[in-house]
Amino acid sequence: MLEEVERWLAERSWSAADRPLDMLLAAKRASGTTVSVVLPALNEEPTVGTIVATIRRELMSDAVPLVDELVVIDSGSTDRTAEVAAAAGARVVHRDEVLPSLPALPGKGEVLWRSLLATTGDIVCFVDADLREFSADFVSGIVGPLLTDPGVHFVKAMYDRPLGEAVGQGGRVTELVARPLLNLHWPQLAGFVQPLGGEYAARRSLLEQLPFPVGYGVELGLLVDALHTVGLGALAQVDVGVRKHRHQDGRALGRMAAAIYRTAQLRLARGHLVRPALTQFERTSEGFVPRTYAVDTEERPPMAGIPEYAQRHAA
């Protein structure tokens, strides 16, 4: 590991307990900083309500007004995700209602990109909507450094990721794809425990400058681009405990890995792209049948260059 990264681990890796809520509230009052929490959601009816209710109860009360805005961006759920989220106290916005002049593309990154137009906070905090046994530390922990340290611009959550009952065996794409890529090509980012984690917070002033891969590559893309935009010293991570969520099957993980590799490849050389397709095999009664899937090849440009966004901030 680079000496620079060893120093970064000592100076920019914290625990959620390092910044109690009273410290965060005092910093928020002193700075006048506003905080938006965004939950991207697609068919998350079993979990989204509990997450919203926990944030409302523990971080949006008169006693603890840490979060100013809680928005669920629904990307086309066919279950009761939107209804459950609204009943729990979130403002629910459908992906297609944001920037309707630009047809939406499928993918999580698309939803996160559009959320910048649907929110107003100086700090934007992203939280996946499939978390079980959710703790408000997932929000307060990663927002904390941004409220208390003006030199921090981007914060990732770190946590244990069990796979069923197996401790520490989650995050298979992280270990097999993302971590090797980062260590080999962006060794300054080798200290991030969960580089692909869906819980992170950043200053709007940074996010609006970054391109957003529309699919699974969004977390790696934002992390790499944040490094190049503000430098390692402006990045941080916070331990928030244990993350439990539903897991993808092997073929879905393969498609995720291909998108992440493509995102990395695009940043390594903005020229020739490898073939943007992935063939997987499924056993049927007739033997192994090939299934070919397109790999995400679209990215949205920095939000700062979108006229509708510029007009809103000029108003």
ChimeraX commands (.cxc) that place a marker at each C-alpha (Angstrom):
marker #1 position 0.00,0.00,0.00 radius 0.5
marker #1 position 1.22,3.50,-0.81 radius 0.5
marker #1 position 2.47,5.56,2.13 radius 0.5
marker #1 position -0.02,8.23,1.07 radius 0.5
marker #1 position -2.84,5.72,1.48 radius 0.5
marker #1 position -1.58,4.58,4.89 radius 0.5
marker #1 position -1.66,8.20,6.05 radius 0.5
marker #1 position -5.12,8.64,4.54 radius 0.5
marker #1 position -6.41,5.59,6.41 radius 0.5
marker #1 position -5.21,7.10,9.67 radius 0.5
marker #1 position -6.57,10.58,8.95 radius 0.5
marker #1 position -9.72,10.01,6.87 radius 0.5
marker #1 position -11.24,6.77,8.21 radius 0.5
marker #1 position -13.62,7.16,11.11 radius 0.5
marker #1 position -16.43,5.48,13.02 radius 0.5
marker #1 position -19.95,6.87,13.15 radius 0.5
marker #1 position -19.49,7.11,16.94 radius 0.5
marker #1 position -16.69,9.66,16.47 radius 0.5
marker #1 position -19.26,12.37,15.73 radius 0.5
marker #1 position -22.28,12.29,18.04 radius 0.5
marker #1 position -25.51,13.88,16.88 radius 0.5
marker #1 position -25.16,16.96,19.08 radius 0.5
marker #1 position -21.84,17.73,17.37 radius 0.5
marker #1 position -23.43,17.35,13.92 radius 0.5
marker #1 position -26.40,19.54,14.81 radius 0.5
marker #1 position -24.15,22.28,16.15 radius 0.5
marker #1 position -22.05,22.21,12.97 radius 0.5
marker #1 position -25.17,22.24,10.81 radius 0.5
marker #1 position -26.61,25.27,12.64 radius 0.5
marker #1 position -23.31,27.15,12.46 radius 0.5
marker #1 position -22.86,26.57,8.73 radius 0.5
marker #1 position -26.48,26.68,7.55 radius 0.5
marker #1 position -25.78,23.57,5.47 radius 0.5
marker #1 position -28.81,21.62,4.23 radius 0.5
marker #1 position -28.94,17.84,3.84 radius 0.5
marker #1 position -30.93,15.77,1.35 radius 0.5
marker #1 position -31.24,11.98,1.58 radius 0.5
marker #1 position -32.04,10.07,-1.62 radius 0.5
marker #1 position -33.25,6.48,-1.80 radius 0.5
marker #1 position -33.17,5.04,-5.34 radius 0.5
marker #1 position -35.85,2.35,-5.41 radius 0.5
marker #1 position -37.07,-0.38,-7.72 radius 0.5
marker #1 position -39.49,-2.90,-6.20 radius 0.5
marker #1 position -38.30,-2.40,-2.61 radius 0.5
marker #1 position -41.70,-2.64,-0.90 radius 0.5
marker #1 position -40.47,-4.95,1.93 radius 0.5
marker #1 position -37.71,-2.58,3.14 radius 0.5
marker #1 position -38.18,1.00,1.94 radius 0.5
marker #1 position -40.86,1.90,4.50 radius 0.5
marker #1 position -38.73,0.94,7.50 radius 0.5
marker #1 position -35.75,2.91,6.17 radius 0.5
marker #1 position -37.87,6.01,5.57 radius 0.5
marker #1 position -39.59,5.74,8.95 radius 0.5
marker #1 position -36.26,5.37,10.77 radius 0.5
marker #1 position -34.78,8.45,9.11 radius 0.5
marker #1 position -37.93,10.46,9.77 radius 0.5
marker #1 position -38.06,9.41,13.42 radius 0.5
marker #1 position -34.38,9.69,14.32 radius 0.5
marker #1 position -32.99,12.41,12.04 radius 0.5
marker #1 position -35.92,14.64,11.04 radius 0.5
marker #1 position -37.63,15.39,14.36 radius 0.5
marker #1 position -37.86,18.77,16.07 radius 0.5
marker #1 position -35.21,17.54,18.50 radius 0.5
marker #1 position -32.87,16.18,15.81 radius 0.5
marker #1 position -33.36,18.16,12.57 radius 0.5
marker #1 position -30.31,16.75,10.81 radius 0.5
marker #1 position -31.98,15.83,7.51 radius 0.5
marker #1 position -33.95,18.51,5.67 radius 0.5
marker #1 position -35.25,16.49,2.73 radius 0.5
marker #1 position -35.99,12.79,2.23 radius 0.5
marker #1 position -36.76,11.72,-1.33 radius 0.5
marker #1 position -37.44,8.29,-2.79 radius 0.5
marker #1 position -36.82,8.17,-6.53 radius 0.5
marker #1 position -38.92,5.35,-7.95 radius 0.5
marker #1 position -37.50,3.96,-11.17 radius 0.5
marker #1 position -40.59,2.06,-12.29 radius 0.5
marker #1 position -41.59,-0.24,-9.43 radius 0.5
marker #1 position -44.40,-2.70,-10.11 radius 0.5
marker #1 position -45.07,-3.34,-6.42 radius 0.5
marker #1 position -46.20,-0.91,-3.66 radius 0.5
marker #1 position -42.80,0.72,-3.20 radius 0.5
marker #1 position -44.06,4.25,-3.92 radius 0.5
marker #1 position -47.16,3.87,-1.75 radius 0.5
marker #1 position -45.23,2.41,1.20 radius 0.5
marker #1 position -42.51,5.08,0.99 radius 0.5
marker #1 position -45.04,7.91,0.89 radius 0.5
marker #1 position -46.99,6.47,3.81 radius 0.5
marker #1 position -43.78,6.33,5.85 radius 0.5
marker #1 position -43.11,10.02,5.21 radius 0.5
marker #1 position -40.91,10.31,2.12 radius 0.5
marker #1 position -41.51,12.54,-0.85 radius 0.5
marker #1 position -41.79,10.11,-3.74 radius 0.5
marker #1 position -40.75,11.19,-7.22 radius 0.5
marker #1 position -40.92,8.97,-10.27 radius 0.5
marker #1 position -37.73,8.92,-12.31 radius 0.5
marker #1 position -39.58,9.94,-15.48 radius 0.5
marker #1 position -40.97,13.08,-13.81 radius 0.5
marker #1 position -37.44,14.47,-13.45 radius 0.5
marker #1 position -36.10,16.12,-16.60 radius 0.5
marker #1 position -38.97,14.74,-18.74 radius 0.5
marker #1 position -37.49,16.30,-21.89 radius 0.5
marker #1 position -34.74,13.65,-21.77 radius 0.5
marker #1 position -36.00,10.03,-22.04 radius 0.5
marker #1 position -34.77,7.99,-19.10 radius 0.5
marker #1 position -32.36,5.10,-19.45 radius 0.5
marker #1 position -32.61,2.03,-17.22 radius 0.5
marker #1 position -30.15,1.81,-14.37 radius 0.5
marker #1 position -29.36,2.96,-10.86 radius 0.5
marker #1 position -26.89,5.61,-11.97 radius 0.5
marker #1 position -29.58,7.25,-14.07 radius 0.5
marker #1 position -31.77,7.60,-10.98 radius 0.5
marker #1 position -28.95,9.06,-8.88 radius 0.5
marker #1 position -28.08,11.56,-11.61 radius 0.5
marker #1 position -31.68,12.74,-11.94 radius 0.5
marker #1 position -32.00,13.02,-8.16 radius 0.5
marker #1 position -29.75,16.09,-8.27 radius 0.5
marker #1 position -32.59,17.90,-10.05 radius 0.5
marker #1 position -35.19,16.56,-7.60 radius 0.5
marker #1 position -33.37,17.70,-4.45 radius 0.5
marker #1 position -31.99,20.94,-3.05 radius 0.5
marker #1 position -29.60,20.03,-0.23 radius 0.5
marker #1 position -26.01,21.27,-0.08 radius 0.5
marker #1 position -25.09,17.72,0.92 radius 0.5
marker #1 position -26.67,14.78,-0.92 radius 0.5
marker #1 position -26.68,11.40,0.81 radius 0.5
marker #1 position -27.49,8.24,-1.16 radius 0.5
marker #1 position -28.86,5.16,0.63 radius 0.5
marker #1 position -29.90,1.91,-1.05 radius 0.5
marker #1 position -33.54,1.02,-0.43 radius 0.5
marker #1 position -33.05,-2.73,0.12 radius 0.5
marker #1 position -31.27,-2.54,3.49 radius 0.5
marker #1 position -32.53,-4.72,6.34 radius 0.5
marker #1 position -32.04,-3.92,10.06 radius 0.5
marker #1 position -31.39,-0.34,8.97 radius 0.5
marker #1 position -29.67,2.08,11.35 radius 0.5
marker #1 position -29.78,5.87,11.16 radius 0.5
marker #1 position -25.97,5.72,11.50 radius 0.5
marker #1 position -25.90,4.94,7.78 radius 0.5
marker #1 position -26.96,8.55,7.22 radius 0.5
marker #1 position -25.56,10.49,10.16 radius 0.5
marker #1 position -22.25,8.63,9.97 radius 0.5
marker #1 position -21.45,9.59,6.39 radius 0.5
marker #1 position -22.95,13.08,6.56 radius 0.5
marker #1 position -20.92,13.86,9.70 radius 0.5
marker #1 position -17.51,14.54,8.13 radius 0.5
marker #1 position -19.08,16.82,5.51 radius 0.5
marker #1 position -20.72,18.92,8.22 radius 0.5
marker #1 position -17.69,19.15,10.50 radius 0.5
marker #1 position -14.74,19.31,8.10 radius 0.5
marker #1 position -14.83,21.73,5.15 radius 0.5
marker #1 position -11.94,19.86,3.54 radius 0.5
marker #1 position -14.02,16.69,3.06 radius 0.5
marker #1 position -16.14,16.49,-0.10 radius 0.5
marker #1 position -17.05,12.81,-0.56 radius 0.5
marker #1 position -17.68,10.13,2.09 radius 0.5
marker #1 position -18.30,6.41,1.64 radius 0.5
marker #1 position -19.79,4.13,4.28 radius 0.5
marker #1 position -17.81,1.05,5.24 radius 0.5
marker #1 position -19.27,-1.98,6.96 radius 0.5
marker #1 position -19.24,-5.74,7.30 radius 0.5
marker #1 position -21.23,-7.52,4.57 radius 0.5
marker #1 position -22.38,-11.01,5.59 radius 0.5
marker #1 position -23.56,-13.45,2.93 radius 0.5
marker #1 position -26.36,-15.35,4.67 radius 0.5
marker #1 position -24.75,-16.55,7.89 radius 0.5
marker #1 position -21.22,-16.26,6.53 radius 0.5
marker #1 position -19.50,-13.24,8.07 radius 0.5
marker #1 position -17.59,-11.01,5.70 radius 0.5
marker #1 position -18.40,-13.00,2.56 radius 0.5
marker #1 position -20.64,-10.41,0.90 radius 0.5
marker #1 position -19.37,-7.96,-1.68 radius 0.5
marker #1 position -18.26,-10.60,-4.18 radius 0.5
marker #1 position -18.00,-8.17,-7.11 radius 0.5
marker #1 position -15.99,-5.82,-4.92 radius 0.5
marker #1 position -13.42,-8.48,-4.09 radius 0.5
marker #1 position -13.22,-10.11,-7.52 radius 0.5
marker #1 position -13.45,-7.05,-9.77 radius 0.5
marker #1 position -13.46,-3.59,-8.16 radius 0.5
marker #1 position -10.69,-4.04,-5.61 radius 0.5
marker #1 position -8.20,-5.52,-8.10 radius 0.5
marker #1 position -9.00,-2.77,-10.62 radius 0.5
marker #1 position -8.54,-0.01,-8.06 radius 0.5
marker #1 position -5.32,-1.46,-6.62 radius 0.5
marker #1 position -3.80,-1.88,-10.06 radius 0.5
marker #1 position -4.95,1.32,-11.75 radius 0.5
marker #1 position -5.90,3.77,-8.97 radius 0.5
marker #1 position -3.78,2.67,-6.01 radius 0.5
marker #1 position -4.67,5.87,-4.15 radius 0.5
marker #1 position -8.15,4.35,-3.72 radius 0.5
marker #1 position -6.87,1.04,-2.32 radius 0.5
marker #1 position -7.82,2.08,1.21 radius 0.5
marker #1 position -11.57,2.11,0.59 radius 0.5
marker #1 position -13.19,-0.84,2.36 radius 0.5
marker #1 position -16.43,-0.74,0.35 radius 0.5
marker #1 position -15.72,1.08,-2.93 radius 0.5
marker #1 position -18.97,-0.21,-4.50 radius 0.5
marker #1 position -21.18,0.41,-1.48 radius 0.5
marker #1 position -24.44,2.22,-2.20 radius 0.5
marker #1 position -24.29,4.43,0.89 radius 0.5
marker #1 position -22.26,7.59,0.37 radius 0.5
marker #1 position -22.64,11.34,0.75 radius 0.5
marker #1 position -21.07,14.24,-1.08 radius 0.5
marker #1 position -21.25,17.96,-1.50 radius 0.5
marker #1 position -23.60,18.98,-4.28 radius 0.5
marker #1 position -20.87,21.26,-5.60 radius 0.5
marker #1 position -18.82,18.14,-6.36 radius 0.5
marker #1 position -21.59,15.85,-7.61 radius 0.5
marker #1 position -22.82,18.38,-10.15 radius 0.5
marker #1 position -19.36,18.37,-11.76 radius 0.5
marker #1 position -19.17,14.59,-12.25 radius 0.5
marker #1 position -20.45,12.36,-15.06 radius 0.5
marker #1 position -22.74,9.53,-13.89 radius 0.5
marker #1 position -22.56,6.07,-15.47 radius 0.5
marker #1 position -26.22,5.13,-15.83 radius 0.5
marker #1 position -25.92,1.57,-14.56 radius 0.5
marker #1 position -23.96,-0.57,-12.10 radius 0.5
marker #1 position -20.72,1.28,-12.77 radius 0.5
marker #1 position -21.93,4.44,-11.05 radius 0.5
marker #1 position -20.23,3.84,-7.68 radius 0.5
marker #1 position -16.82,3.09,-9.14 radius 0.5
marker #1 position -17.13,5.91,-11.67 radius 0.5
marker #1 position -18.02,8.52,-9.07 radius 0.5
marker #1 position -15.23,7.40,-6.74 radius 0.5
marker #1 position -12.56,7.53,-9.44 radius 0.5
marker #1 position -13.79,10.85,-10.81 radius 0.5
marker #1 position -14.02,12.35,-7.33 radius 0.5
marker #1 position -10.38,11.41,-6.76 radius 0.5
marker #1 position -9.32,13.20,-9.93 radius 0.5
marker #1 position -11.53,16.22,-9.21 radius 0.5
marker #1 position -10.81,16.98,-5.53 radius 0.5
marker #1 position -7.92,14.67,-4.56 radius 0.5
marker #1 position -7.56,11.87,-2.04 radius 0.5
marker #1 position -7.47,14.20,0.96 radius 0.5
marker #1 position -11.03,15.32,0.23 radius 0.5
marker #1 position -12.32,11.73,0.32 radius 0.5
marker #1 position -13.18,9.81,3.48 radius 0.5
marker #1 position -14.93,6.71,4.83 radius 0.5
marker #1 position -16.93,5.99,7.98 radius 0.5
marker #1 position -17.60,2.67,9.69 radius 0.5
marker #1 position -21.36,2.26,10.23 radius 0.5
marker #1 position -21.43,-1.37,11.37 radius 0.5
marker #1 position -23.10,-4.15,9.40 radius 0.5
marker #1 position -24.97,-3.97,6.10 radius 0.5
marker #1 position -27.64,-6.59,5.44 radius 0.5
marker #1 position -29.53,-6.64,2.16 radius 0.5
marker #1 position -30.78,-8.97,-0.55 radius 0.5
marker #1 position -28.11,-10.57,-2.72 radius 0.5
marker #1 position -27.98,-10.98,-6.48 radius 0.5
marker #1 position -27.56,-14.36,-8.15 radius 0.5
marker #1 position -24.36,-15.28,-9.95 radius 0.5
marker #1 position -25.46,-14.24,-13.43 radius 0.5
marker #1 position -26.66,-10.84,-12.19 radius 0.5
marker #1 position -23.28,-10.39,-10.51 radius 0.5
marker #1 position -21.59,-11.20,-13.81 radius 0.5
marker #1 position -23.51,-8.43,-15.54 radius 0.5
marker #1 position -22.64,-6.07,-12.73 radius 0.5
marker #1 position -18.96,-6.98,-12.99 radius 0.5
marker #1 position -18.96,-6.36,-16.75 radius 0.5
marker #1 position -20.47,-2.90,-16.30 radius 0.5
marker #1 position -17.93,-2.03,-13.62 radius 0.5
marker #1 position -15.05,-3.22,-15.78 radius 0.5
marker #1 position -16.38,-1.16,-18.67 radius 0.5
marker #1 position -16.62,1.92,-16.44 radius 0.5
marker #1 position -13.00,1.45,-15.38 radius 0.5
marker #1 position -11.83,0.81,-18.93 radius 0.5
marker #1 position -13.50,3.98,-20.16 radius 0.5
marker #1 position -11.65,6.00,-17.53 radius 0.5
marker #1 position -8.34,4.38,-18.34 radius 0.5
marker #1 position -8.54,5.21,-22.03 radius 0.5
marker #1 position -11.23,7.41,-23.49 radius 0.5
marker #1 position -10.68,5.82,-26.86 radius 0.5
marker #1 position -11.34,2.31,-28.12 radius 0.5
marker #1 position -13.91,0.37,-26.09 radius 0.5
marker #1 position -14.01,-3.36,-25.67 radius 0.5
marker #1 position -17.11,-5.09,-27.06 radius 0.5
marker #1 position -19.94,-3.83,-24.81 radius 0.5
marker #1 position -21.67,-7.20,-24.41 radius 0.5
marker #1 position -21.52,-10.15,-22.04 radius 0.5
marker #1 position -22.52,-13.71,-22.89 radius 0.5
marker #1 position -23.54,-15.99,-20.02 radius 0.5
marker #1 position -24.78,-19.58,-20.04 radius 0.5
marker #1 position -27.95,-21.06,-18.61 radius 0.5
marker #1 position -28.58,-24.77,-18.36 radius 0.5
marker #1 position -31.88,-25.88,-19.84 radius 0.5
marker #1 position -33.34,-29.22,-20.86 radius 0.5
marker #1 position -31.49,-28.78,-24.13 radius 0.5
marker #1 position -28.12,-28.15,-22.50 radius 0.5
marker #1 position -26.27,-24.87,-21.96 radius 0.5
marker #1 position -27.96,-22.00,-23.74 radius 0.5
marker #1 position -26.04,-18.75,-24.31 radius 0.5
marker #1 position -27.68,-15.50,-23.23 radius 0.5
marker #1 position -26.05,-12.26,-24.33 radius 0.5
marker #1 position -26.65,-9.01,-22.50 radius 0.5
marker #1 position -25.65,-5.49,-23.42 radius 0.5
marker #1 position -23.21,-3.87,-20.99 radius 0.5
marker #1 position -24.10,-0.33,-19.93 radius 0.5
marker #1 position -22.38,2.03,-22.35 radius 0.5
marker #1 position -24.08,5.30,-21.50 radius 0.5
marker #1 position -23.04,8.02,-19.09 radius 0.5
marker #1 position -24.86,11.18,-18.18 radius 0.5
marker #1 position -22.81,14.40,-18.35 radius 0.5
marker #1 position -22.13,16.55,-15.29 radius 0.5
marker #1 position -25.41,17.99,-14.05 radius 0.5
marker #1 position -23.91,21.49,-13.96 radius 0.5
marker #1 position -24.12,21.53,-17.76 radius 0.5
marker #1 position -27.84,20.70,-17.96 radius 0.5
marker #1 position -29.85,23.88,-18.80 radius 0.5
marker #1 position -32.79,22.99,-16.55 radius 0.5
marker #1 position -30.43,22.54,-13.59 radius 0.5
marker #1 position -28.61,25.80,-14.28 radius 0.5
marker #1 position -31.94,27.67,-14.57 radius 0.5
marker #1 position -33.14,26.30,-11.23 radius 0.5
marker #1 position -29.97,27.41,-9.45 radius 0.5
marker #1 position -30.06,30.82,-11.11 radius 0.5
marker #1 position -33.62,31.44,-9.90 radius 0.5
marker link #1:1,2 radius 0.2
marker link #1:2,3 radius 0.2
marker link #1:3,4 radius 0.2
marker link #1:4,5 radius 0.2
marker link #1:5,6 radius 0.2
marker link #1:6,7 radius 0.2
marker link #1:7,8 radius 0.2
marker link #1:8,9 radius 0.2
marker link #1:9,10 radius 0.2
marker link #1:10,11 radius 0.2
marker link #1:11,12 radius 0.2
marker link #1:12,13 radius 0.2
marker link #1:13,14 radius 0.2
marker link #1:14,15 radius 0.2
marker link #1:15,16 radius 0.2
marker link #1:16,17 radius 0.2
marker link #1:17,18 radius 0.2
marker link #1:18,19 radius 0.2
marker link #1:19,20 radius 0.2
marker link #1:20,21 radius 0.2
marker link #1:21,22 radius 0.2
marker link #1:22,23 radius 0.2
marker link #1:23,24 radius 0.2
marker link #1:24,25 radius 0.2
marker link #1:25,26 radius 0.2
marker link #1:26,27 radius 0.2
marker link #1:27,28 radius 0.2
marker link #1:28,29 radius 0.2
marker link #1:29,30 radius 0.2
marker link #1:30,31 radius 0.2
marker link #1:31,32 radius 0.2
marker link #1:32,33 radius 0.2
marker link #1:33,34 radius 0.2
marker link #1:34,35 radius 0.2
marker link #1:35,36 radius 0.2
marker link #1:36,37 radius 0.2
marker link #1:37,38 radius 0.2
marker link #1:38,39 radius 0.2
marker link #1:39,40 radius 0.2
marker link #1:40,41 radius 0.2
marker link #1:41,42 radius 0.2
marker link #1:42,43 radius 0.2
marker link #1:43,44 radius 0.2
marker link #1:44,45 radius 0.2
marker link #1:45,46 radius 0.2
marker link #1:46,47 radius 0.2
marker link #1:47,48 radius 0.2
marker link #1:48,49 radius 0.2
marker link #1:49,50 radius 0.2
marker link #1:50,51 radius 0.2
marker link #1:51,52 radius 0.2
marker link #1:52,53 radius 0.2
marker link #1:53,54 radius 0.2
marker link #1:54,55 radius 0.2
marker link #1:55,56 radius 0.2
marker link #1:56,57 radius 0.2
marker link #1:57,58 radius 0.2
marker link #1:58,59 radius 0.2
marker link #1:59,60 radius 0.2
marker link #1:60,61 radius 0.2
marker link #1:61,62 radius 0.2
marker link #1:62,63 radius 0.2
marker link #1:63,64 radius 0.2
marker link #1:64,65 radius 0.2
marker link #1:65,66 radius 0.2
marker link #1:66,67 radius 0.2
marker link #1:67,68 radius 0.2
marker link #1:68,69 radius 0.2
marker link #1:69,70 radius 0.2
marker link #1:70,71 radius 0.2
marker link #1:71,72 radius 0.2
marker link #1:72,73 radius 0.2
marker link #1:73,74 radius 0.2
marker link #1:74,75 radius 0.2
marker link #1:75,76 radius 0.2
marker link #1:76,77 radius 0.2
marker link #1:77,78 radius 0.2
marker link #1:78,79 radius 0.2
marker link #1:79,80 radius 0.2
marker link #1:80,81 radius 0.2
marker link #1:81,82 radius 0.2
marker link #1:82,83 radius 0.2
marker link #1:83,84 radius 0.2
marker link #1:84,85 radius 0.2
marker link #1:85,86 radius 0.2
marker link #1:86,87 radius 0.2
marker link #1:87,88 radius 0.2
marker link #1:88,89 radius 0.2
marker link #1:89,90 radius 0.2
marker link #1:90,91 radius 0.2
marker link #1:91,92 radius 0.2
marker link #1:92,93 radius 0.2
marker link #1:93,94 radius 0.2
marker link #1:94,95 radius 0.2
marker link #1:95,96 radius 0.2
marker link #1:96,97 radius 0.2
marker link #1:97,98 radius 0.2
marker link #1:98,99 radius 0.2
marker link #1:99,100 radius 0.2
marker link #1:100,101 radius 0.2
marker link #1:101,102 radius 0.2
marker link #1:102,103 radius 0.2
marker link #1:103,104 radius 0.2
marker link #1:104,105 radius 0.2
marker link #1:105,106 radius 0.2
marker link #1:106,107 radius 0.2
marker link #1:107,108 radius 0.2
marker link #1:108,109 radius 0.2
marker link #1:109,110 radius 0.2
marker link #1:110,111 radius 0.2
marker link #1:111,112 radius 0.2
marker link #1:112,113 radius 0.2
marker link #1:113,114 radius 0.2
marker link #1:114,115 radius 0.2
marker link #1:115,116 radius 0.2
marker link #1:116,117 radius 0.2
marker link #1:117,118 radius 0.2
marker link #1:118,119 radius 0.2
marker link #1:119,120 radius 0.2
marker link #1:120,121 radius 0.2
marker link #1:121,122 radius 0.2
marker link #1:122,123 radius 0.2
marker link #1:123,124 radius 0.2
marker link #1:124,125 radius 0.2
marker link #1:125,126 radius 0.2
marker link #1:126,127 radius 0.2
marker link #1:127,128 radius 0.2
marker link #1:128,129 radius 0.2
marker link #1:129,130 radius 0.2
marker link #1:130,131 radius 0.2
marker link #1:131,132 radius 0.2
marker link #1:132,133 radius 0.2
marker link #1:133,134 radius 0.2
marker link #1:134,135 radius 0.2
marker link #1:135,136 radius 0.2
marker link #1:136,137 radius 0.2
marker link #1:137,138 radius 0.2
marker link #1:138,139 radius 0.2
marker link #1:139,140 radius 0.2
marker link #1:140,141 radius 0.2
marker link #1:141,142 radius 0.2
marker link #1:142,143 radius 0.2
marker link #1:143,144 radius 0.2
marker link #1:144,145 radius 0.2
marker link #1:145,146 radius 0.2
marker link #1:146,147 radius 0.2
marker link #1:147,148 radius 0.2
marker link #1:148,149 radius 0.2
marker link #1:149,150 radius 0.2
marker link #1:150,151 radius 0.2
marker link #1:151,152 radius 0.2
marker link #1:152,153 radius 0.2
marker link #1:153,154 radius 0.2
marker link #1:154,155 radius 0.2
marker link #1:155,156 radius 0.2
marker link #1:156,157 radius 0.2
marker link #1:157,158 radius 0.2
marker link #1:158,159 radius 0.2
marker link #1:159,160 radius 0.2
marker link #1:160,161 radius 0.2
marker link #1:161,162 radius 0.2
marker link #1:162,163 radius 0.2
marker link #1:163,164 radius 0.2
marker link #1:164,165 radius 0.2
marker link #1:165,166 radius 0.2
marker link #1:166,167 radius 0.2
marker link #1:167,168 radius 0.2
marker link #1:168,169 radius 0.2
marker link #1:169,170 radius 0.2
marker link #1:170,171 radius 0.2
marker link #1:171,172 radius 0.2
marker link #1:172,173 radius 0.2
marker link #1:173,174 radius 0.2
marker link #1:174,175 radius 0.2
marker link #1:175,176 radius 0.2
marker link #1:176,177 radius 0.2
marker link #1:177,178 radius 0.2
marker link #1:178,179 radius 0.2
marker link #1:179,180 radius 0.2
marker link #1:180,181 radius 0.2
marker link #1:181,182 radius 0.2
marker link #1:182,183 radius 0.2
marker link #1:183,184 radius 0.2
marker link #1:184,185 radius 0.2
marker link #1:185,186 radius 0.2
marker link #1:186,187 radius 0.2
marker link #1:187,188 radius 0.2
marker link #1:188,189 radius 0.2
marker link #1:189,190 radius 0.2
marker link #1:190,191 radius 0.2
marker link #1:191,192 radius 0.2
marker link #1:192,193 radius 0.2
marker link #1:193,194 radius 0.2
marker link #1:194,195 radius 0.2
marker link #1:195,196 radius 0.2
marker link #1:196,197 radius 0.2
marker link #1:197,198 radius 0.2
marker link #1:198,199 radius 0.2
marker link #1:199,200 radius 0.2
marker link #1:200,201 radius 0.2
marker link #1:201,202 radius 0.2
marker link #1:202,203 radius 0.2
marker link #1:203,204 radius 0.2
marker link #1:204,205 radius 0.2
marker link #1:205,206 radius 0.2
marker link #1:206,207 radius 0.2
marker link #1:207,208 radius 0.2
marker link #1:208,209 radius 0.2
marker link #1:209,210 radius 0.2
marker link #1:210,211 radius 0.2
marker link #1:211,212 radius 0.2
marker link #1:212,213 radius 0.2
marker link #1:213,214 radius 0.2
marker link #1:214,215 radius 0.2
marker link #1:215,216 radius 0.2
marker link #1:216,217 radius 0.2
marker link #1:217,218 radius 0.2
marker link #1:218,219 radius 0.2
marker link #1:219,220 radius 0.2
marker link #1:220,221 radius 0.2
marker link #1:221,222 radius 0.2
marker link #1:222,223 radius 0.2
marker link #1:223,224 radius 0.2
marker link #1:224,225 radius 0.2
marker link #1:225,226 radius 0.2
marker link #1:226,227 radius 0.2
marker link #1:227,228 radius 0.2
marker link #1:228,229 radius 0.2
marker link #1:229,230 radius 0.2
marker link #1:230,231 radius 0.2
marker link #1:231,232 radius 0.2
marker link #1:232,233 radius 0.2
marker link #1:233,234 radius 0.2
marker link #1:234,235 radius 0.2
marker link #1:235,236 radius 0.2
marker link #1:236,237 radius 0.2
marker link #1:237,238 radius 0.2
marker link #1:238,239 radius 0.2
marker link #1:239,240 radius 0.2
marker link #1:240,241 radius 0.2
marker link #1:241,242 radius 0.2
marker link #1:242,243 radius 0.2
marker link #1:243,244 radius 0.2
marker link #1:244,245 radius 0.2
marker link #1:245,246 radius 0.2
marker link #1:246,247 radius 0.2
marker link #1:247,248 radius 0.2
marker link #1:248,249 radius 0.2
marker link #1:249,250 radius 0.2
marker link #1:250,251 radius 0.2
marker link #1:251,252 radius 0.2
marker link #1:252,253 radius 0.2
marker link #1:253,254 radius 0.2
marker link #1:254,255 radius 0.2
marker link #1:255,256 radius 0.2
marker link #1:256,257 radius 0.2
marker link #1:257,258 radius 0.2
marker link #1:258,259 radius 0.2
marker link #1:259,260 radius 0.2
marker link #1:260,261 radius 0.2
marker link #1:261,262 radius 0.2
marker link #1:262,263 radius 0.2
marker link #1:263,264 radius 0.2
marker link #1:264,265 radius 0.2
marker link #1:265,266 radius 0.2
marker link #1:266,267 radius 0.2
marker link #1:267,268 radius 0.2
marker link #1:268,269 radius 0.2
marker link #1:269,270 radius 0.2
marker link #1:270,271 radius 0.2
marker link #1:271,272 radius 0.2
marker link #1:272,273 radius 0.2
marker link #1:273,274 radius 0.2
marker link #1:274,275 radius 0.2
marker link #1:275,276 radius 0.2
marker link #1:276,277 radius 0.2
marker link #1:277,278 radius 0.2
marker link #1:278,279 radius 0.2
marker link #1:279,280 radius 0.2
marker link #1:280,281 radius 0.2
marker link #1:281,282 radius 0.2
marker link #1:282,283 radius 0.2
marker link #1:283,284 radius 0.2
marker link #1:284,285 radius 0.2
marker link #1:285,286 radius 0.2
marker link #1:286,287 radius 0.2
marker link #1:287,288 radius 0.2
marker link #1:288,289 radius 0.2
marker link #1:289,290 radius 0.2
marker link #1:290,291 radius 0.2
marker link #1:291,292 radius 0.2
marker link #1:292,293 radius 0.2
marker link #1:293,294 radius 0.2
marker link #1:294,295 radius 0.2
marker link #1:295,296 radius 0.2
marker link #1:296,297 radius 0.2
marker link #1:297,298 radius 0.2
marker link #1:298,299 radius 0.2
marker link #1:299,300 radius 0.2
marker link #1:300,301 radius 0.2
marker link #1:301,302 radius 0.2
marker link #1:302,303 radius 0.2
marker link #1:303,304 radius 0.2
marker link #1:304,305 radius 0.2
marker link #1:305,306 radius 0.2
marker link #1:306,307 radius 0.2
marker link #1:307,308 radius 0.2
marker link #1:308,309 radius 0.2
marker link #1:309,310 radius 0.2
marker link #1:310,311 radius 0.2
marker link #1:311,312 radius 0.2
marker link #1:312,313 radius 0.2
marker link #1:313,314 radius 0.2
marker link #1:314,315 radius 0.2
view
